[in-house]
Amino acid sequence: MRLQRGFTLVELMISLAISAFLMSGIAFAYSALSQSVDTSKELENAQEVLRYSSEVFTRSLKQTKTTPNTPNANTIVVQQETLGSTACNSSKPAVPFSETFTLVDNQLRCRVNAGDEEVLLTGLQDISYRINGNLVEVTVTPENLNVDMLANGFRIDIALSGKILEEALN
């Protein structure tokens, strides 16, 4: 009877092929999971950018009694005339005051009257404004969002409630 002391070359080749197949499956699963986590982080960031943008613009635009001015595609100027209005920098300046929102270096910035610009939000690729009667359409495109169906950004429609109410009462 002969004692076997190791593996044959065929056995080693078969085990190597099986190991390579298993490792490629693990690498594929890791790659897919990593891509899923990255996409999830991008969407989470986009959601936060949208939430905050919506909050800031809704507060500002709903309390104004006049139609905002858009001197260029990335800037909007909102005049506030209501006593006790909260400005974009969370202050309550004497009325009337103006808020100027601009996009500079992927940052949404705000200036109250002739004061210093303050950074409100980072992570914006683009922002644009369109005034349609008593409705302001703010289109926000978050930075680093690689989801094709969201490449054109998100549109936030905000009614000029203060202006509508003022017109209804007069």
MARKOLMAR-888059 format. One line per field, with one value per residue: residue number from 1; residue in one letter; x, y, z of N, C-alpha, C, CB in turn. Coordinates in Angstrom, 3 decimals, decimal comma. Glycine has a CB too. Example, Ala and Ser with C-alpha at 12.3 -4.5 7.8 and 13.67 -1.06 7.14 Angstrom:
2
nr: 1 | 2
rest: A | S
n_xx: 13,190 | 12,850
n_yy: -5,690 | -2,250
n_zz: 7,800 | 7,080
ca_xx: 12,300 | 13,670
ca_yy: -4,500 | -1,060
ca_zz: 7,800 | 7,140
c_xx: 13,200 | 12,900
c_yy: -3,300 | 0,030
c_zz: 7,800 | 7,870
cb_xx: 11,308 | 14,084
cb_yy: -4,473 | -0,598
cb_zz: 9,046 | 5,725
This chain:
170
nr: 1 | 2 | 3 | 4 | 5 | 6 | 7 | 8 | 9 | 10 | 11 | 12 | 13 | 14 | 15 | 16 | 17 | 18 | 19 | 20 | 21 | 22 | 23 | 24 | 25 | 26 | 27 | 28 | 29 | 30 | 31 | 32 | 33 | 34 | 35 | 36 | 37 | 38 | 39 | 40 | 41 | 42 | 43 | 44 | 45 | 46 | 47 | 48 | 49 | 50 | 51 | 52 | 53 | 54 | 55 | 56 | 57 | 58 | 59 | 60 | 61 | 62 | 63 | 64 | 65 | 66 | 67 | 68 | 69 | 70 | 71 | 72 | 73 | 74 | 75 | 76 | 77 | 78 | 79 | 80 | 81 | 82 | 83 | 84 | 85 | 86 | 87 | 88 | 89 | 90 | 91 | 92 | 93 | 94 | 95 | 96 | 97 | 98 | 99 | 100 | 101 | 102 | 103 | 104 | 105 | 106 | 107 | 108 | 109 | 110 | 111 | 112 | 113 | 114 | 115 | 116 | 117 | 118 | 119 | 120 | 121 | 122 | 123 | 124 | 125 | 126 | 127 | 128 | 129 | 130 | 131 | 132 | 133 | 134 | 135 | 136 | 137 | 138 | 139 | 140 | 141 | 142 | 143 | 144 | 145 | 146 | 147 | 148 | 149 | 150 | 151 | 152 | 153 | 154 | 155 | 156 | 157 | 158 | 159 | 160 | 161 | 162 | 163 | 164 | 165 | 166 | 167 | 168 | 169 | 170
rest: M | R | L | Q | R | G | F | T | L | V | E | L | M | I | S | L | A | I | S | A | F | L | M | S | G | I | A | F | A | Y | S | A | L | S | Q | S | V | D | T | S | K | E | L | E | N | A | Q | E | V | L | R | Y | S | S | E | V | F | T | R | S | L | K | Q | T | K | T | T | P | N | T | P | N | A | N | T | I | V | V | Q | Q | E | T | L | G | S | T | A | C | N | S | S | K | P | A | V | P | F | S | E | T | F | T | L | V | D | N | Q | L | R | C | R | V | N | A | G | D | E | E | V | L | L | T | G | L | Q | D | I | S | Y | R | I | N | G | N | L | V | E | V | T | V | T | P | E | N | L | N | V | D | M | L | A | N | G | F | R | I | D | I | A | L | S | G | K | I | L | E | E | A | L | N
n_xx: 0,816 | 0,525 | 1,527 | 0,071 | 1,439 | 0,678 | -0,754 | -2,001 | -1,013 | -3,247 | -5,299 | -4,450 | -4,665 | -7,417 | -8,399 | -7,255 | -8,609 | -11,249 | -10,946 | -10,196 | -12,539 | -14,375 | -13,169 | -13,376 | -16,144 | -16,615 | -15,178 | -16,694 | -19,165 | -18,382 | -17,620 | -20,081 | -21,557 | -20,038 | -20,376 | -23,104 | -23,240 | -21,831 | -23,564 | -25,783 | -24,795 | -24,395 | -27,058 | -28,098 | -26,692 | -27,642 | -30,333 | -30,177 | -29,165 | -31,296 | -33,380 | -32,514 | -32,194 | -34,826 | -36,073 | -34,820 | -35,417 | -38,204 | -38,993 | -38,042 | -39,269 | -42,007 | -42,668 | -42,306 | -43,680 | -43,477 | -42,585 | -39,749 | -36,448 | -34,408 | -31,329 | -29,398 | -28,900 | -28,085 | -28,664 | -30,849 | -32,881 | -34,573 | -37,020 | -37,891 | -40,561 | -42,119 | -42,704 | -40,738 | -39,839 | -37,793 | -34,468 | -32,268 | -29,933 | -30,732 | -31,202 | -33,170 | -33,631 | -34,217 | -37,070 | -37,571 | -35,752 | -33,277 | -32,633 | -30,048 | -29,450 | -26,898 | -24,957 | -21,795 | -18,752 | -19,724 | -21,242 | -24,068 | -24,810 | -25,658 | -26,654 | -27,548 | -29,091 | -26,524 | -24,632 | -22,116 | -21,446 | -22,760 | -22,108 | -24,485 | -24,920 | -23,153 | -22,042 | -23,465 | -23,991 | -25,280 | -27,688 | -30,792 | -33,246 | -36,652 | -39,231 | -42,645 | -45,305 | -46,962 | -45,393 | -42,346 | -39,840 | -37,354 | -34,510 | -32,450 | -29,299 | -27,579 | -24,148 | -21,852 | -23,675 | -24,321 | -26,457 | -28,271 | -31,020 | -31,494 | -29,937 | -30,605 | -31,300 | -33,347 | -36,582 | -38,002 | -40,997 | -42,295 | -44,807 | -45,589 | -46,719 | -47,129 | -47,289 | -49,490 | -51,516 | -51,425 | -52,261 | -54,833 | -56,062 | -56,088
n_yy: -1,173 | 2,203 | 5,297 | 8,454 | 11,620 | 14,485 | 16,811 | 16,348 | 17,836 | 18,428 | 18,516 | 20,754 | 22,752 | 22,721 | 23,537 | 26,068 | 27,318 | 27,262 | 28,843 | 31,299 | 31,879 | 32,213 | 34,410 | 36,385 | 36,677 | 37,674 | 40,077 | 41,375 | 41,633 | 43,285 | 45,579 | 46,361 | 46,856 | 48,930 | 50,920 | 51,310 | 52,351 | 54,759 | 56,094 | 56,300 | 58,060 | 60,343 | 60,924 | 61,397 | 63,709 | 65,407 | 65,490 | 66,847 | 69,325 | 70,163 | 70,256 | 72,258 | 74,434 | 74,729 | 75,422 | 77,914 | 79,568 | 79,396 | 80,589 | 83,226 | 84,052 | 83,689 | 85,611 | 88,060 | 91,016 | 91,936 | 91,468 | 89,500 | 90,362 | 89,388 | 89,824 | 88,347 | 84,953 | 83,432 | 84,863 | 86,334 | 88,909 | 89,849 | 91,880 | 92,937 | 94,017 | 93,710 | 94,118 | 92,587 | 90,548 | 87,758 | 87,645 | 86,201 | 85,576 | 84,948 | 87,131 | 89,908 | 92,494 | 96,099 | 97,197 | 98,672 | 95,952 | 94,326 | 91,136 | 89,426 | 86,736 | 84,680 | 82,532 | 81,439 | 79,990 | 77,316 | 77,742 | 78,798 | 82,021 | 84,802 | 88,160 | 90,753 | 93,770 | 96,112 | 94,632 | 92,196 | 89,324 | 86,154 | 82,706 | 80,371 | 77,763 | 74,967 | 72,920 | 73,129 | 72,815 | 74,255 | 76,892 | 78,322 | 80,823 | 81,521 | 83,661 | 83,512 | 85,086 | 85,129 | 83,151 | 81,645 | 79,882 | 77,883 | 76,351 | 73,857 | 72,402 | 69,928 | 69,425 | 67,034 | 64,984 | 62,107 | 60,902 | 60,085 | 60,701 | 62,855 | 64,903 | 67,419 | 68,888 | 69,951 | 71,247 | 73,776 | 75,062 | 78,073 | 79,900 | 83,349 | 84,154 | 86,283 | 88,490 | 87,779 | 87,731 | 90,416 | 91,674 | 90,639 | 91,809 | 94,470
n_zz: 0,000 | -0,845 | 0,515 | 0,447 | 0,046 | -0,033 | -2,408 | -5,690 | -8,797 | -10,359 | -8,440 | -6,973 | -8,948 | -9,430 | -6,903 | -6,799 | -8,932 | -7,970 | -5,671 | -6,857 | -8,260 | -6,121 | -4,804 | -6,781 | -6,849 | -4,261 | -4,436 | -6,414 | -5,098 | -2,966 | -4,358 | -5,516 | -3,196 | -2,059 | -3,996 | -3,746 | -1,134 | -1,511 | -3,318 | -1,688 | 0,278 | -1,309 | -2,010 | 0,520 | 1,242 | -0,777 | -0,059 | 2,388 | 1,540 | -0,055 | 1,850 | 3,630 | 1,870 | 0,962 | 3,379 | 4,043 | 1,788 | 1,712 | 4,134 | 3,722 | 1,269 | 1,674 | 3,571 | 2,365 | 0,833 | -1,655 | -5,122 | -5,706 | -6,959 | -9,664 | -10,484 | -11,887 | -13,107 | -10,892 | -8,611 | -6,232 | -5,009 | -2,183 | -0,856 | 2,339 | 4,298 | 6,489 | 9,877 | 12,340 | 10,743 | 9,947 | 8,998 | 6,481 | 7,806 | 10,284 | 11,912 | 13,154 | 11,612 | 11,469 | 9,717 | 6,487 | 4,929 | 2,876 | 1,425 | -0,059 | -1,991 | -3,145 | -5,295 | -4,815 | -5,496 | -5,045 | -2,783 | -1,001 | -0,380 | 1,745 | 2,054 | 4,154 | 3,739 | 3,349 | 4,555 | 5,610 | 3,565 | 4,313 | 4,665 | 3,986 | 3,201 | 1,966 | -0,798 | -3,158 | -6,563 | -8,535 | -8,764 | -9,529 | -10,348 | -10,981 | -11,660 | -11,571 | -11,829 | -8,822 | -7,837 | -7,016 | -8,536 | -7,472 | -8,462 | -7,468 | -7,581 | -6,186 | -5,230 | -6,597 | -7,219 | -8,641 | -9,963 | -12,652 | -13,268 | -11,657 | -12,462 | -13,462 | -11,319 | -8,506 | -8,249 | -6,374 | -5,534 | -4,470 | -3,052 | -2,990 | -0,323 | 1,546 | -0,173 | -1,748 | 0,179 | 1,001 | -1,381 | -1,526 | 0,655 | 0,030
ca_xx: 0,000 | 1,326 | 1,077 | 0,003 | 2,060 | 0,429 | -1,810 | -1,523 | -1,070 | -4,630 | -6,045 | -4,048 | -5,227 | -8,857 | -8,623 | -6,902 | -9,707 | -12,394 | -10,601 | -10,249 | -13,947 | -14,946 | -12,604 | -13,956 | -17,508 | -16,525 | -14,760 | -17,843 | -20,146 | -17,836 | -17,689 | -21,483 | -21,939 | -19,344 | -21,047 | -24,401 | -22,999 | -21,479 | -24,787 | -26,606 | -24,224 | -24,694 | -28,471 | -28,284 | -26,198 | -28,593 | -31,540 | -29,898 | -29,066 | -32,662 | -34,155 | -32,098 | -32,529 | -36,269 | -36,390 | -34,355 | -36,163 | -39,614 | -39,155 | -37,810 | -40,214 | -43,389 | -42,949 | -42,179 | -44,919 | -43,161 | -41,985 | -38,286 | -35,713 | -33,326 | -30,400 | -28,783 | -29,465 | -27,705 | -28,879 | -32,207 | -32,954 | -35,904 | -37,265 | -38,768 | -41,150 | -42,968 | -42,067 | -40,479 | -39,391 | -36,498 | -33,592 | -31,605 | -28,863 | -31,471 | -31,386 | -34,439 | -33,264 | -35,298 | -37,639 | -37,404 | -34,401 | -33,214 | -31,806 | -29,499 | -28,949 | -26,047 | -24,173 | -20,396 | -17,862 | -20,542 | -21,798 | -25,187 | -24,465 | -26,719 | -26,255 | -28,674 | -28,788 | -25,165 | -23,743 | -21,216 | -22,033 | -22,608 | -22,322 | -25,612 | -24,935 | -22,153 | -22,420 | -24,360 | -23,359 | -25,953 | -28,989 | -31,385 | -34,530 | -37,587 | -40,422 | -43,807 | -46,416 | -46,769 | -44,694 | -40,916 | -39,303 | -35,939 | -33,974 | -31,226 | -28,556 | -26,533 | -22,820 | -21,430 | -24,807 | -24,097 | -27,644 | -28,679 | -32,370 | -31,532 | -28,863 | -31,108 | -31,593 | -34,665 | -37,294 | -38,796 | -41,960 | -42,688 | -45,780 | -45,340 | -47,924 | -47,293 | -47,720 | -50,850 | -52,387 | -51,455 | -53,094 | -56,222 | -56,613 | -56,173
ca_yy: 0,000 | 3,395 | 6,458 | 9,679 | 12,685 | 15,799 | 16,933 | 16,282 | 19,102 | 18,614 | 18,948 | 22,128 | 23,632 | 22,817 | 24,367 | 27,434 | 27,844 | 27,488 | 30,003 | 32,498 | 32,137 | 32,748 | 35,737 | 37,345 | 36,917 | 38,549 | 41,402 | 41,964 | 42,012 | 44,433 | 46,730 | 46,768 | 47,417 | 50,203 | 51,870 | 51,585 | 53,231 | 56,077 | 56,693 | 56,633 | 59,272 | 61,453 | 61,247 | 61,978 | 65,086 | 66,144 | 65,693 | 67,892 | 70,585 | 70,538 | 70,588 | 73,561 | 75,437 | 74,922 | 76,135 | 79,302 | 80,320 | 79,450 | 81,622 | 84,544 | 84,403 | 83,727 | 86,800 | 89,296 | 91,553 | 92,427 | 90,473 | 89,563 | 90,789 | 88,467 | 90,533 | 87,356 | 83,617 | 82,848 | 85,830 | 86,816 | 89,940 | 89,845 | 93,037 | 92,627 | 95,237 | 93,348 | 94,240 | 91,297 | 89,548 | 87,155 | 87,700 | 84,943 | 85,303 | 84,729 | 88,367 | 90,604 | 93,904 | 97,077 | 97,140 | 97,612 | 95,462 | 93,438 | 89,932 | 89,068 | 85,363 | 84,432 | 81,300 | 81,734 | 78,876 | 76,207 | 78,121 | 79,730 | 83,122 | 85,772 | 89,478 | 91,554 | 95,166 | 96,255 | 93,933 | 91,172 | 88,090 | 85,005 | 81,422 | 79,642 | 76,360 | 74,532 | 71,695 | 73,414 | 72,938 | 75,325 | 77,344 | 79,319 | 81,347 | 81,950 | 84,247 | 83,267 | 85,711 | 85,079 | 81,902 | 81,651 | 78,546 | 77,807 | 75,065 | 73,599 | 71,223 | 69,616 | 69,092 | 65,624 | 64,065 | 61,368 | 60,134 | 60,676 | 61,258 | 64,057 | 65,772 | 68,770 | 69,524 | 69,838 | 72,515 | 74,086 | 76,116 | 78,788 | 80,973 | 84,594 | 84,233 | 87,633 | 89,362 | 87,365 | 88,206 | 91,884 | 92,022 | 90,266 | 92,737 | 95,833
ca_zz: 0,000 | -1,013 | 1,255 | -0,352 | 0,825 | -0,612 | -3,400 | -7,070 | -9,519 | -10,794 | -7,264 | -6,684 | -9,977 | -9,203 | -5,717 | -7,180 | -9,757 | -7,091 | -4,836 | -7,701 | -8,530 | -4,888 | -4,556 | -7,728 | -6,376 | -3,085 | -4,912 | -7,105 | -4,080 | -2,247 | -5,265 | -5,617 | -1,894 | -1,924 | -4,889 | -3,131 | 0,013 | -2,046 | -3,850 | -0,529 | 0,881 | -2,213 | -1,875 | 1,854 | 1,154 | -1,612 | 0,739 | 3,374 | 0,788 | -0,436 | 3,044 | 4,146 | 0,847 | 1,015 | 4,624 | 3,960 | 0,778 | 2,091 | 5,164 | 3,140 | 0,209 | 2,171 | 4,373 | 1,592 | 0,261 | -2,996 | -6,002 | -5,655 | -8,145 | -10,027 | -11,366 | -12,768 | -12,907 | -9,603 | -7,533 | -6,015 | -3,971 | -1,583 | 0,017 | 3,471 | 4,855 | 7,615 | 11,187 | 12,978 | 9,774 | 10,216 | 7,825 | 6,128 | 8,779 | 11,538 | 12,677 | 12,936 | 11,423 | 11,313 | 8,370 | 5,504 | 4,667 | 1,711 | 1,513 | -1,358 | -2,013 | -4,306 | -5,314 | -5,081 | -5,142 | -4,524 | -1,488 | -0,985 | 0,524 | 1,984 | 2,559 | 4,613 | 3,405 | 2,814 | 5,486 | 5,091 | 3,082 | 5,199 | 4,012 | 4,554 | 2,806 | 0,990 | -1,497 | -4,278 | -7,878 | -9,271 | -8,268 | -10,427 | -9,885 | -12,023 | -11,055 | -12,410 | -11,114 | -7,378 | -7,542 | -7,304 | -8,747 | -7,128 | -8,891 | -6,714 | -8,002 | -5,206 | -5,732 | -6,598 | -7,293 | -9,877 | -10,303 | -13,930 | -13,310 | -10,830 | -12,945 | -13,720 | -10,048 | -7,898 | -8,280 | -5,196 | -5,855 | -3,255 | -3,285 | -2,265 | 0,519 | 2,081 | -1,273 | -2,114 | 1,250 | 0,929 | -2,531 | -1,226 | 1,648 | -0,530
c_xx: 0,874 | 0,725 | 1,108 | 0,506 | 1,830 | -0,677 | -1,199 | -1,661 | -2,501 | -5,482 | -5,717 | -4,646 | -6,735 | -9,146 | -8,275 | -8,019 | -10,932 | -12,141 | -10,695 | -11,699 | -14,618 | -14,444 | -13,177 | -15,402 | -17,526 | -16,151 | -15,916 | -18,887 | -19,664 | -17,937 | -19,126 | -21,952 | -21,305 | -20,002 | -22,411 | -24,267 | -22,667 | -22,715 | -25,703 | -26,102 | -24,508 | -26,153 | -28,776 | -27,836 | -27,170 | -29,870 | -31,344 | -29,802 | -30,461 | -33,491 | -33,805 | -32,427 | -34,016 | -36,667 | -36,028 | -35,197 | -37,646 | -39,839 | -39,050 | -38,916 | -41,663 | -43,688 | -42,819 | -43,534 | -44,699 | -42,552 | -40,461 | -37,696 | -34,608 | -32,376 | -29,609 | -29,309 | -29,186 | -27,928 | -30,355 | -32,164 | -34,403 | -36,008 | -38,241 | -39,257 | -42,002 | -42,180 | -41,922 | -40,053 | -38,002 | -35,691 | -32,909 | -30,468 | -29,429 | -31,600 | -32,777 | -34,138 | -34,491 | -35,800 | -37,626 | -35,941 | -34,441 | -32,289 | -31,340 | -28,882 | -28,135 | -25,357 | -22,756 | -19,562 | -18,609 | -21,103 | -22,977 | -24,867 | -25,621 | -26,117 | -27,539 | -28,272 | -27,388 | -24,153 | -22,851 | -22,004 | -21,756 | -22,898 | -23,448 | -25,490 | -23,807 | -22,662 | -23,411 | -23,561 | -23,957 | -27,255 | -29,510 | -32,780 | -35,366 | -38,840 | -41,566 | -45,034 | -46,115 | -46,116 | -43,226 | -40,459 | -37,800 | -35,465 | -32,597 | -30,591 | -27,438 | -25,236 | -22,598 | -22,594 | -24,745 | -25,262 | -28,252 | -30,051 | -32,504 | -30,515 | -29,324 | -31,499 | -33,024 | -35,325 | -38,163 | -39,697 | -42,433 | -43,625 | -45,417 | -46,563 | -48,175 | -47,803 | -49,151 | -51,853 | -52,537 | -52,357 | -54,562 | -56,861 | -56,770 | -57,081
c_yy: 1,256 | 4,553 | 7,693 | 10,818 | 14,044 | 15,734 | 16,838 | 17,666 | 19,407 | 19,106 | 20,397 | 23,107 | 23,806 | 23,698 | 25,831 | 28,075 | 28,152 | 28,717 | 31,302 | 32,871 | 32,751 | 34,159 | 36,773 | 37,651 | 37,856 | 39,964 | 42,110 | 42,441 | 43,231 | 45,700 | 47,255 | 47,410 | 48,788 | 51,276 | 52,257 | 52,534 | 54,637 | 56,803 | 57,122 | 57,907 | 60,493 | 61,886 | 61,863 | 63,432 | 65,951 | 66,442 | 66,808 | 69,263 | 71,070 | 70,969 | 71,992 | 74,682 | 75,758 | 75,727 | 77,616 | 80,112 | 80,426 | 80,547 | 83,018 | 84,952 | 84,475 | 84,994 | 88,106 | 89,721 | 92,103 | 91,286 | 90,597 | 89,963 | 89,763 | 89,161 | 89,615 | 85,979 | 83,034 | 83,783 | 86,198 | 87,803 | 90,010 | 91,035 | 92,618 | 93,932 | 94,963 | 93,416 | 92,858 | 90,208 | 89,047 | 87,151 | 86,348 | 84,593 | 85,138 | 85,966 | 88,924 | 92,093 | 94,808 | 97,009 | 98,534 | 97,180 | 94,543 | 92,263 | 89,605 | 87,685 | 85,180 | 83,079 | 81,663 | 80,543 | 77,735 | 76,470 | 79,069 | 80,773 | 84,095 | 87,058 | 90,213 | 93,016 | 95,251 | 95,551 | 92,922 | 89,964 | 86,976 | 83,745 | 80,697 | 78,146 | 76,094 | 73,269 | 71,903 | 73,520 | 74,106 | 75,667 | 78,377 | 79,657 | 81,730 | 82,450 | 84,119 | 83,801 | 85,761 | 83,773 | 82,054 | 80,208 | 78,605 | 76,418 | 74,898 | 72,325 | 70,973 | 69,192 | 67,578 | 64,653 | 63,367 | 60,456 | 60,804 | 61,335 | 62,537 | 65,097 | 67,210 | 69,501 | 69,305 | 71,209 | 72,641 | 75,254 | 76,749 | 79,929 | 82,176 | 84,899 | 85,625 | 88,602 | 89,043 | 87,879 | 89,732 | 92,339 | 91,722 | 91,254 | 94,156 | 95,909
c_zz: 0,000 | -0,229 | 0,357 | 0,528 | 0,205 | -1,636 | -4,783 | -7,699 | -9,963 | -9,614 | -6,900 | -7,685 | -9,786 | -7,994 | -5,993 | -8,006 | -8,906 | -6,216 | -5,632 | -8,003 | -7,301 | -4,607 | -5,524 | -7,349 | -5,183 | -3,509 | -5,619 | -6,093 | -3,301 | -3,090 | -5,370 | -4,314 | -1,683 | -2,790 | -4,319 | -1,943 | -0,461 | -2,581 | -2,716 | 0,151 | 0,018 | -2,077 | -0,516 | 1,868 | 0,339 | -0,842 | 1,762 | 2,699 | 0,413 | 0,761 | 3,533 | 3,160 | 0,888 | 2,244 | 4,526 | 2,978 | 1,123 | 3,118 | 4,543 | 2,165 | 0,696 | 2,969 | 3,597 | 1,015 | -1,145 | -3,817 | -5,935 | -7,005 | -8,407 | -11,003 | -12,287 | -12,377 | -11,525 | -8,417 | -7,456 | -4,851 | -3,494 | -0,637 | 1,110 | 4,090 | 6,083 | 8,911 | 11,816 | 12,019 | 10,141 | 8,928 | 7,616 | 7,085 | 10,192 | 12,415 | 12,387 | 12,798 | 11,334 | 9,876 | 7,758 | 5,387 | 3,452 | 2,020 | 0,100 | -1,245 | -3,285 | -4,159 | -5,726 | -4,603 | -4,458 | -3,132 | -1,704 | 0,064 | 0,618 | 2,528 | 2,944 | 4,477 | 2,811 | 3,715 | 4,792 | 4,592 | 4,086 | 4,417 | 4,736 | 4,347 | 1,823 | 0,305 | -2,621 | -5,568 | -8,640 | -8,561 | -9,258 | -9,927 | -11,090 | -11,320 | -12,046 | -11,662 | -9,622 | -6,925 | -7,916 | -7,408 | -8,481 | -7,535 | -8,280 | -7,246 | -6,996 | -5,901 | -5,643 | -6,570 | -8,641 | -10,221 | -11,528 | -13,897 | -12,489 | -11,289 | -13,186 | -12,446 | -9,602 | -7,913 | -7,037 | -5,577 | -4,552 | -3,634 | -2,436 | -1,407 | 1,065 | 1,030 | -1,674 | -1,085 | 1,216 | -0,217 | -2,258 | -0,260 | 1,103 | -1,714
cb_xx: -0,936 | 1,448 | 1,944 | -1,466 | 3,541 | 1,691 | -2,586 | -2,314 | -0,130 | -5,207 | -5,746 | -2,528 | -4,932 | -9,469 | -7,792 | -5,583 | -10,077 | -12,667 | -9,184 | -9,468 | -14,665 | -14,615 | -11,077 | -13,883 | -18,181 | -15,490 | -13,547 | -18,470 | -20,413 | -16,378 | -17,158 | -22,372 | -21,529 | -17,868 | -21,207 | -25,061 | -21,858 | -20,426 | -25,515 | -26,618 | -22,708 | -24,390 | -29,315 | -27,506 | -24,783 | -28,918 | -31,934 | -28,592 | -28,192 | -33,347 | -33,902 | -30,597 | -32,131 | -36,986 | -35,651 | -32,880 | -35,998 | -40,083 | -38,092 | -36,469 | -40,111 | -43,662 | -42,031 | -41,150 | -45,484 | -42,184 | -42,492 | -37,712 | -35,119 | -33,895 | -29,446 | -27,216 | -28,929 | -26,262 | -28,016 | -33,203 | -32,455 | -36,184 | -37,826 | -38,029 | -41,985 | -43,558 | -42,883 | -41,687 | -39,391 | -36,651 | -32,533 | -31,070 | -27,818 | -30,805 | -30,281 | -35,455 | -32,418 | -34,816 | -39,083 | -37,926 | -33,819 | -32,721 | -32,597 | -28,450 | -30,120 | -25,000 | -24,795 | -19,950 | -16,744 | -19,723 | -20,713 | -26,556 | -23,192 | -27,775 | -25,413 | -29,077 | -28,905 | -24,796 | -24,551 | -20,210 | -21,480 | -23,540 | -21,017 | -26,903 | -26,296 | -20,764 | -22,986 | -25,154 | -23,518 | -26,221 | -28,887 | -31,435 | -34,337 | -37,921 | -40,187 | -43,957 | -47,732 | -48,099 | -45,337 | -40,108 | -39,611 | -35,688 | -33,915 | -31,513 | -27,986 | -27,008 | -21,726 | -20,536 | -26,174 | -22,830 | -28,670 | -28,672 | -33,361 | -31,280 | -28,287 | -32,294 | -31,313 | -34,572 | -38,149 | -37,890 | -43,169 | -41,440 | -47,222 | -45,032 | -47,815 | -45,982 | -46,782 | -50,942 | -51,839 | -50,022 | -52,628 | -56,282 | -55,724 | -54,814
cb_yy: -0,013 | 3,753 | 6,673 | 9,958 | 12,435 | 16,357 | 18,257 | 15,209 | 19,070 | 17,286 | 18,026 | 22,247 | 23,072 | 21,420 | 23,843 | 27,445 | 26,843 | 26,238 | 29,845 | 32,274 | 30,839 | 31,835 | 35,694 | 36,799 | 35,603 | 38,003 | 41,278 | 40,943 | 40,837 | 44,174 | 46,344 | 45,561 | 46,465 | 50,048 | 51,267 | 50,281 | 52,681 | 55,938 | 55,708 | 55,466 | 59,112 | 61,058 | 60,004 | 61,172 | 65,117 | 65,354 | 64,396 | 67,579 | 70,405 | 69,381 | 69,554 | 73,554 | 74,939 | 73,574 | 75,494 | 79,346 | 79,665 | 78,094 | 81,449 | 84,566 | 83,400 | 82,506 | 86,836 | 89,116 | 92,649 | 93,648 | 90,646 | 88,214 | 92,237 | 87,155 | 91,340 | 87,408 | 82,685 | 82,441 | 87,099 | 85,631 | 91,345 | 88,501 | 94,262 | 91,751 | 95,934 | 91,947 | 95,180 | 90,850 | 90,130 | 85,716 | 88,824 | 85,020 | 86,439 | 83,650 | 89,419 | 90,334 | 94,061 | 98,530 | 96,568 | 98,071 | 94,717 | 94,210 | 88,721 | 90,116 | 84,322 | 85,562 | 80,230 | 83,063 | 79,370 | 74,941 | 78,784 | 79,009 | 83,847 | 85,208 | 90,297 | 91,200 | 96,081 | 97,745 | 93,240 | 90,744 | 87,727 | 85,114 | 80,565 | 80,134 | 75,975 | 74,279 | 70,731 | 74,713 | 71,637 | 74,910 | 77,944 | 78,798 | 82,564 | 80,779 | 85,740 | 81,732 | 84,948 | 85,258 | 80,706 | 82,425 | 78,024 | 78,083 | 74,960 | 73,484 | 71,400 | 68,503 | 69,856 | 65,355 | 64,812 | 60,557 | 60,062 | 59,626 | 60,233 | 63,698 | 65,207 | 68,711 | 70,986 | 69,278 | 72,635 | 74,425 | 75,553 | 79,328 | 80,500 | 85,779 | 83,264 | 88,134 | 89,213 | 85,823 | 87,762 | 92,455 | 91,266 | 88,850 | 92,763 | 96,328
cb_zz: 1,194 | -2,492 | 2,506 | -0,876 | 0,969 | -1,242 | -3,231 | -7,894 | -10,734 | -11,375 | -6,080 | -6,687 | -11,380 | -9,004 | -4,534 | -7,971 | -10,865 | -6,210 | -4,255 | -9,019 | -8,945 | -3,715 | -4,675 | -9,175 | -6,008 | -2,073 | -5,866 | -8,082 | -3,118 | -1,853 | -6,667 | -5,967 | -0,756 | -2,301 | -6,307 | -2,685 | 0,893 | -3,159 | -4,780 | 0,470 | 1,081 | -3,669 | -2,083 | 2,913 | 0,514 | -2,885 | 1,446 | 4,134 | -0,488 | -1,138 | 4,160 | 4,450 | -0,564 | 1,013 | 5,808 | 3,544 | -0,585 | 2,646 | 6,279 | 2,432 | -0,913 | 3,035 | 5,552 | 0,459 | 1,161 | -2,929 | -7,464 | -5,215 | -7,962 | -10,653 | -10,546 | -12,684 | -13,950 | -9,642 | -7,749 | -5,728 | -4,507 | -0,831 | -0,796 | 4,534 | 3,808 | 7,421 | 12,114 | 13,704 | 8,347 | 10,785 | 7,983 | 4,712 | 8,761 | 12,325 | 12,326 | 14,111 | 10,162 | 11,672 | 8,398 | 4,148 | 5,911 | 0,446 | 2,159 | -1,843 | -1,935 | -4,474 | -6,285 | -4,376 | -4,235 | -4,492 | -0,590 | -0,690 | 0,050 | 2,961 | 1,481 | 6,094 | 4,660 | 2,663 | 6,552 | 6,169 | 1,685 | 6,432 | 4,003 | 3,953 | 2,189 | 1,671 | -0,534 | -4,029 | -8,685 | -10,750 | -6,806 | -11,901 | -8,938 | -13,035 | -10,655 | -12,754 | -11,374 | -6,674 | -8,302 | -6,206 | -10,199 | -5,587 | -10,445 | -5,184 | -9,445 | -4,250 | -4,938 | -5,419 | -7,100 | -9,772 | -9,099 | -14,990 | -12,815 | -9,376 | -14,223 | -14,649 | -10,135 | -6,449 | -9,560 | -3,943 | -6,677 | -2,490 | -2,967 | -3,250 | 1,669 | 2,645 | -2,488 | -2,229 | 2,609 | 0,744 | -3,774 | -0,640 | 2,876 | -0,926
